[in-house]
């Protein structure tokens, strides 16, 4: 794998909005759960459908870390990357990041009213 890849729930309008946000703004490939290759699937955690994942040659970032890494790549040399690096120095940051991710993920129906795109699996050819 040479291109960083965001793996997401391609049957979720809110998730699709975020995936396309990253696709439009960063050098990243987006792949839905339904389009996983065996090689990519092998790199993901066992319960991969529980959240999104950002896969690079060296790492697999899951859940809140996946969106954090995506945001850092949108602004790779700027303030977002610096802020992420700074926040990672704090003991409670990871816990808070993941709690925030879970809170939003468990309310995708609500957030999807504001940020949503037709998921790839529901698009007509």
C-alpha positions as a LaTeX table, in Angstrom:
\begin{tabular}{lrrr}
\hline
Residue & $x$ (\AA) & $y$ (\AA) & $z$ (\AA) \\
\hline
Unk1 & 0.00 & 0.00 & 0.00 \\
Unk2 & 1.46 & 3.35 & $-0.94$ \\
Unk3 & $-1.49$ & 5.69 & $-0.51$ \\
Unk4 & $-2.97$ & 6.38 & 2.94 \\
Unk5 & $-6.49$ & 4.92 & 3.05 \\
Unk6 & $-9.57$ & 5.85 & 5.04 \\
Unk7 & $-11.84$ & 2.84 & 5.59 \\
Unk8 & $-15.42$ & 3.78 & 6.45 \\
Unk9 & $-19.02$ & 2.59 & 6.68 \\
Unk10 & $-20.21$ & 3.09 & 3.10 \\
Unk11 & $-23.84$ & 2.56 & 4.12 \\
Unk12 & $-23.88$ & 5.67 & 6.34 \\
Unk13 & $-24.60$ & 9.15 & 4.94 \\
Unk14 & $-22.76$ & 10.92 & 7.77 \\
Unk15 & $-19.73$ & 8.65 & 7.36 \\
Unk16 & $-19.79$ & 9.22 & 3.60 \\
Unk17 & $-19.79$ & 13.00 & 4.13 \\
Unk18 & $-16.63$ & 12.71 & 6.24 \\
Unk19 & $-14.93$ & 10.29 & 3.85 \\
Unk20 & $-15.55$ & 12.59 & 0.90 \\
Unk21 & $-14.39$ & 15.57 & 2.99 \\
Unk22 & $-11.01$ & 13.88 & 3.40 \\
Unk23 & $-10.95$ & 12.67 & $-0.20$ \\
Unk24 & $-11.44$ & 16.24 & $-1.45$ \\
Unk25 & $-8.85$ & 17.81 & 0.84 \\
Unk26 & $-6.03$ & 15.34 & 1.40 \\
Unk27 & $-3.98$ & 12.83 & $-0.51$ \\
Unk28 & $-6.01$ & 9.89 & 0.74 \\
Unk29 & $-7.92$ & 7.02 & $-0.82$ \\
Unk30 & $-11.34$ & 6.19 & 0.60 \\
Unk31 & $-12.59$ & 2.60 & 0.75 \\
Unk32 & $-15.96$ & 1.49 & 2.09 \\
Unk33 & $-16.47$ & $-1.64$ & 4.14 \\
Unk34 & $-18.14$ & $-3.31$ & 1.15 \\
Unk35 & $-15.09$ & $-2.71$ & $-1.07$ \\
Unk36 & $-12.34$ & $-4.02$ & 1.21 \\
Unk37 & $-9.66$ & $-6.09$ & $-0.45$ \\
Unk38 & $-8.48$ & $-9.18$ & 1.45 \\
Unk39 & $-5.11$ & $-7.49$ & 2.03 \\
Unk40 & $-6.66$ & $-4.35$ & 3.49 \\
Unk41 & $-9.17$ & $-6.34$ & 5.57 \\
Unk42 & $-6.29$ & $-8.32$ & 7.06 \\
Unk43 & $-4.74$ & $-5.12$ & 8.45 \\
Unk44 & $-7.92$ & $-4.04$ & 10.26 \\
Unk45 & $-8.94$ & $-5.03$ & 13.79 \\
Unk46 & $-11.31$ & $-7.96$ & 14.29 \\
Unk47 & $-14.42$ & $-5.82$ & 14.83 \\
Unk48 & $-13.49$ & $-3.35$ & 12.12 \\
Unk49 & $-17.11$ & $-2.36$ & 11.42 \\
Unk50 & $-17.32$ & $-0.66$ & 14.82 \\
Unk51 & $-15.62$ & 2.50 & 13.51 \\
Unk52 & $-13.54$ & 4.09 & 10.76 \\
Unk53 & $-9.85$ & 3.35 & 10.18 \\
Unk54 & $-6.98$ & 5.27 & 8.63 \\
Unk55 & $-4.41$ & 2.86 & 7.20 \\
Unk56 & $-0.86$ & 3.81 & 6.21 \\
Unk57 & 2.16 & 1.67 & 5.36 \\
Unk58 & 3.24 & 1.71 & 9.01 \\
Unk59 & 0.09 & 2.19 & 11.10 \\
Unk60 & $-3.61$ & 1.54 & 11.44 \\
Unk61 & $-5.43$ & 4.34 & 13.26 \\
Unk62 & $-8.91$ & 3.38 & 14.44 \\
Unk63 & $-11.99$ & 5.25 & 15.65 \\
Unk64 & $-11.15$ & 8.74 & 16.92 \\
Unk65 & $-7.51$ & 8.33 & 15.94 \\
Unk66 & $-8.57$ & 7.69 & 12.33 \\
Unk67 & $-10.37$ & 11.03 & 12.04 \\
Unk68 & $-7.60$ & 12.78 & 13.92 \\
Unk69 & $-5.04$ & 11.45 & 11.44 \\
Unk70 & $-7.27$ & 12.40 & 8.53 \\
Unk71 & $-7.63$ & 15.96 & 9.85 \\
Unk72 & $-3.89$ & 16.20 & 10.40 \\
Unk73 & $-3.33$ & 15.20 & 6.77 \\
Unk74 & $-5.77$ & 17.81 & 5.52 \\
Unk75 & $-3.44$ & 20.39 & 7.08 \\
Unk76 & $-0.24$ & 18.33 & 6.98 \\
Unk77 & 2.21 & 21.16 & 7.59 \\
Unk78 & $-0.07$ & 23.53 & 9.44 \\
Unk79 & $-1.73$ & 24.28 & 12.72 \\
Unk80 & $-3.91$ & 21.14 & 12.81 \\
Unk81 & $-0.89$ & 18.82 & 12.55 \\
Unk82 & 0.87 & 20.89 & 15.23 \\
Unk83 & $-2.20$ & 20.81 & 17.50 \\
Unk84 & $-2.54$ & 17.04 & 17.14 \\
Unk85 & 1.14 & 16.59 & 18.00 \\
Unk86 & 0.74 & 18.86 & 21.02 \\
Unk87 & $-2.44$ & 17.18 & 22.30 \\
Unk88 & $-0.89$ & 13.71 & 22.03 \\
Unk89 & 1.45 & 14.76 & 24.87 \\
Unk90 & $-1.39$ & 14.78 & 27.39 \\
Unk91 & $-2.37$ & 11.69 & 29.30 \\
Unk92 & $-6.15$ & 12.22 & 29.08 \\
Unk93 & $-6.25$ & 13.30 & 25.44 \\
Unk94 & $-6.69$ & 9.83 & 23.91 \\
Unk95 & $-9.53$ & 8.97 & 26.29 \\
Unk96 & $-11.31$ & 12.26 & 25.57 \\
Unk97 & $-10.78$ & 11.90 & 21.81 \\
Unk98 & $-12.29$ & 8.43 & 21.82 \\
Unk99 & $-15.21$ & 9.45 & 24.05 \\
Unk100 & $-15.97$ & 12.28 & 21.63 \\
Unk101 & $-15.76$ & 9.93 & 18.67 \\
Unk102 & $-18.13$ & 7.43 & 20.31 \\
Unk103 & $-20.61$ & 10.14 & 21.29 \\
Unk104 & $-20.81$ & 11.39 & 17.70 \\
Unk105 & $-20.76$ & 7.86 & 16.20 \\
Unk106 & $-23.63$ & 6.73 & 18.39 \\
Unk107 & $-25.66$ & 9.71 & 17.19 \\
Unk108 & $-24.95$ & 9.49 & 13.45 \\
Unk109 & $-28.65$ & 9.75 & 12.65 \\
Unk110 & $-28.81$ & 13.15 & 14.36 \\
Unk111 & $-25.57$ & 14.50 & 12.84 \\
Unk112 & $-26.55$ & 13.08 & 9.45 \\
Unk113 & $-29.41$ & 15.60 & 9.36 \\
Unk114 & $-26.75$ & 18.32 & 9.00 \\
Unk115 & $-23.82$ & 16.57 & 7.29 \\
Unk116 & $-24.74$ & 13.76 & 4.94 \\
Unk117 & $-24.21$ & 12.44 & 1.42 \\
Unk118 & $-25.84$ & 9.48 & $-0.26$ \\
Unk119 & $-23.74$ & 6.46 & 0.74 \\
Unk120 & $-22.03$ & 4.60 & $-2.11$ \\
Unk121 & $-24.02$ & 1.41 & $-1.48$ \\
Unk122 & $-27.29$ & 3.34 & $-1.96$ \\
Unk123 & $-26.31$ & 5.23 & $-5.11$ \\
Unk124 & $-27.93$ & 4.25 & $-8.34$ \\
Unk125 & $-25.50$ & 3.54 & $-11.13$ \\
\hline
\end{tabular}
